[in-house]
Amino acid sequence: MTQTALDFTRPRPGDLFKYGTQCHKIYERLLQQGKITNIEIVYELRIPNSTGRISDIREALKPHLMTVSDAKRTEDGQFEYALIG
C-alpha cells in the first residue's frame, strides 16, 4: 500500500485571485502578517467592503482546507481576521 504525499503549502495569492484585485491584496497581507483588521482593509488597502471580500477569500480557500477566522473584536474596537490552516 502506498500513501500519497500531502502538500501543506499555502496557495499563493496569484493562484487564487487576479493580481491587484481586492481579494488578492487582502489575502497577500494575511499571508505576510497572519492577521488583518477591518481598519487596515478600509484605510490602508482602500477596500470599503471588507466583509464581502473576506467572504470571497473564505470561499476560495475552502478547497485548500484553509479559511479566515470569524471577526474577533480587539480591545480598541477593531475587528481582526486571521488566516487558519
C-alpha positions as semicolon CSV with decimal commas, in nm:
position;residue;x (nm);y (nm);z (nm)
1;M;0,000;0,000;0,000
2;T;0,136;0,340;-0,096
3;Q;0,040;0,658;0,081
4;T;0,013;0,973;-0,127
5;A;0,217;1,270;-0,005
6;L;0,012;1,566;0,105
7;D;0,105;1,921;0,013
8;F;0,058;2,158;0,308
9;T;0,190;2,472;0,142
10;R;-0,047;2,765;0,129
11;P;-0,157;2,876;-0,215
12;R;0,000;3,194;-0,348
13;P;-0,225;3,498;-0,394
14;G;-0,182;3,480;-0,772
15;D;-0,302;3,118;-0,773
16;L;-0,640;3,220;-0,630
17;F;-0,703;3,578;-0,739
18;K;-0,617;3,805;-1,029
19;Y;-0,323;4,031;-0,944
20;G;-0,421;4,367;-0,794
21;T;-0,778;4,271;-0,706
22;Q;-0,918;4,345;-0,361
23;C;-0,913;3,978;-0,263
24;H;-0,554;3,944;-0,385
25;K;-0,443;4,240;-0,170
26;I;-0,616;4,117;0,145
27;Y;-0,501;3,756;0,107
28;E;-0,145;3,870;0,038
29;R;-0,148;4,073;0,361
30;L;-0,290;3,776;0,553
31;L;-0,009;3,556;0,423
32;Q;0,256;3,812;0,518
33;Q;0,126;3,906;0,863
34;G;-0,112;3,626;0,956
35;K;-0,386;3,870;1,053
36;I;-0,551;4,192;0,941
37;T;-0,806;4,433;1,089
38;N;-1,107;4,591;0,925
39;I;-0,940;4,932;0,971
40;E;-0,631;4,816;0,779
41;I;-0,851;4,681;0,500
42;V;-1,053;5,001;0,467
43;Y;-0,793;5,271;0,530
44;E;-0,460;5,116;0,426
45;L;-0,573;4,896;0,140
46;R;-0,862;5,129;0,044
47;I;-1,118;4,848;0,023
48;P;-1,457;4,962;0,159
49;N;-1,639;4,625;0,155
50;S;-1,411;4,431;0,389
51;T;-1,669;4,172;0,499
52;G;-1,764;4,089;0,141
53;R;-1,405;4,036;0,037
54;I;-1,332;3,820;0,344
55;S;-1,628;3,600;0,245
56;D;-1,489;3,570;-0,109
57;I;-1,148;3,471;0,028
58;R;-1,306;3,208;0,254
59;E;-1,480;3,053;-0,048
60;A;-1,156;3,045;-0,249
61;L;-0,967;2,883;0,041
62;K;-1,218;2,602;0,109
63;P;-1,066;2,356;-0,144
64;H;-0,726;2,412;0,022
65;L;-0,862;2,325;0,371
66;M;-0,800;2,680;0,486
67;T;-1,022;2,966;0,597
68;V;-1,025;3,312;0,753
69;S;-1,135;3,333;1,115
70;D;-1,456;3,500;1,221
71;A;-1,407;3,865;1,314
72;K;-1,266;3,898;1,664
73;R;-1,314;4,235;1,836
74;T;-0,990;4,383;1,965
75;E;-0,956;4,600;2,276
76;D;-0,960;4,918;2,069
77;G;-1,285;4,825;1,891
78;Q;-1,142;4,698;1,562
79;F;-1,230;4,362;1,412
80;E;-0,941;4,128;1,343
81;Y;-0,930;3,844;1,091
82;A;-0,668;3,568;1,089
83;L;-0,564;3,300;0,844
84;I;-0,640;2,946;0,964
85;G;-0,498;2,630;0,816
